[in-house]
Amino acid sequence: MNNRFDISKAPPLRAEPRQHGVAAPVQSVPATSGGLIRSTLIAAGAAGAILVLFWLPAEYGIDPTGVGALTGLTEMGEIKQQLAAEAEADAQAAAAEAVAPPAQAPVAVPAEIVQRLDRIDAQLAALAAVIGAPPAAVELAATAPVETAAAPAAPEAEAAPTTGEPVEEAVAEAAAPEWRDEISYTLDPGEGIEVKLTMEEGQVARFFWTANGGVVNFDLHGDGGGQSISYEQGRAVPEATGDLIAAFTGNHGWFWRNRTEAPVTVTLRTGGEYAELNAP
């Protein structure tokens, strides 16, 4: 049986080298102007949605759609803005302190010396009322040096009574206390206290308060009948005096807070027109 194929007549076989890492050809998609515009608009819309829905609420607390409030991003943005505002205010305050000249520390005058000076002024005023001379002349005469030759006495002085009873009565009347109430509180660092007067609309109350050598922050305000008012505020104030006129019927008074690093004693004296003093 003869073979159908003659191997001797077949051409020789060759081994072709195999190429590795050759990628298959990629078929390109032709780009059109309409496709590019559509892709650009889709990307811009996505970026705008992210900006309005997430970035503005989280960074600035601006929430035009309400999504930020639902996700909590608006609250986070508001907190960021508050912290930034506080940091800016602190920086401005530090810059102002650096530029401003150093403030002189208030000179503390003991309360006992102040009371003695008040009594001396009252006595001089009473003597002036008795002898018919102005208080300035009496004070000048009290501080002037004594001369060797005595000046002739004025007729008014000769007519003055020799007994000291009228003078003592006038001095006692002039030195009578003008304050109805007086209270004192010692505030530790960071501690605050509030004292108020019960007043009718239009009533006038006199007041004087002192930190006795220290300084405090204060707020003079009032409330009552659904109304409220702030008359005056101050920071690092050693003392204050004046008249408090009630803007409406209610409670009107002071709130003090010690922002120093040492205890401060606040003393308040009040007089004039008010029903009662309300204190802790």
Secondary structure, 3 states (H helix, E strand, C coil): CCCCCCHHHCCCCCCCCCCCCCCCCCCCCCCCHHHHHHHHHHHHHHHHHHHHHHHHHHHHCCCCCCHHHHHCHHHHHHHHHHHHHHHHHHHHHHHHHHHCCCCCCCCCCCHHHHHHHHHHHHHHHHHHHHHCCCHHHHHHHHHCCCCCCCCCCCHHHHHCCCCCHHHHHHHHHHCCCCCCEEEEEEECCCCEEEEEEEECCCCEEEEEEECCCCCEEEEEEEEECCEEEEEEEEEEECEEEEEEECCCCEEEEEEEECCCCCCEEEEEEEEECCCEEECC
